[in-house]
Amino acid sequence: MEELKFPNWFLGVIRCPNSGGKLSPANPVILHELSKRHLDAPLTNKLGRTISAPPTQGLVSEDGRWLYPIENNIPCLLPDEAIEITKFIRA
């Protein structure tokens, strides 16, 4: 997995568009679990649209509910594109 390349201040200012809480880099365990789940049934975003490939990087909301995929070091912070990871991973 590639290391995130954001400036140090970036995570301090962005917030989850759905909950308003802080965001942090996704734990590799969560990303691995989503990849495994994707093999059984495709992942979906907040709107219920199927995600073609599981994310290899992402930002997770402080409450652990939402994952925002990162592609080419660009986080997609659109509320409707978030993956509700609590639907796929139980704590």
N, C-alpha and C positions, 0 to 999 in steps of 0.2 A: 504494500500500500504506500502510495506517495504521501510525503509530508505536506501539510497545508502551508501555503506561502502567503499568509496575510500579515500586514503590519501588526505590531504588538497592540496598538490601540484599537484595532478593528473589532475584536470581540467585546471590547468594553462599551462600544457605542451601538452596535446593532442589537435588535430585539426580535423576538419571535412575533411574526405578524398575526398569529392566531391567539397566542396567550399573553403577549406583551412581556414575557419573561426573558431572561438572558439566554444566550445560545452558547453552546460549547461544542468542540469537535466530537464527532460520533466515536464511541468506543469501538475498536475493531471487533469485539465480540458481538455487538449489536449488528454491525455490517455483515459479519459472517452468518449470523442467524437469519437475517433478512435474505441473504443469498440462498441459504438452504430452503427457506419457506417458499421462495420464488420458484424453485424446482417443482414443488407440489402444486402450487396455485400461483398465478401471477399476482404481483403486488399491485395495489391501486393507490391513487392519490386521493385527496380529500373529496374531489368530485366523483370519485368512483371510476375514473379512467385507468385503464391498465397501463402499467409501466413496463416498457419493453425489456429493460435490463435492470437488475438490482444496482443500487448505487454502491460505488467503491469508496466514496467519501461523502461526508455530510456534516451538517450541524444539527444538534439535538436541542430541543427546548428544555428549559430548566425543570419543567414538570415531567419530562421524560415521555411526553405524548407525541410530539411532532419531530419528524426528521426532514430537513431541507437538503436535497441532493446538491452536490458540488460537481461540476463538470469543467474541466480545463481551468481549475482554480477559481471558478466563478460560481458563488452560491446562488441558487434559485430561491429567492425569498418571497415568491408569490404565494399568498395564503392557500390558494386552491391547488397548488402543485405539491404541497407538503404531504408526506406519507404519515398516516397515523399509525405509529409503530406499536401502540398498545393493542391494535387489532391483530397483529401478527406475532408479537412477543409478549408473553406474560411474565411479570416480575416474580 
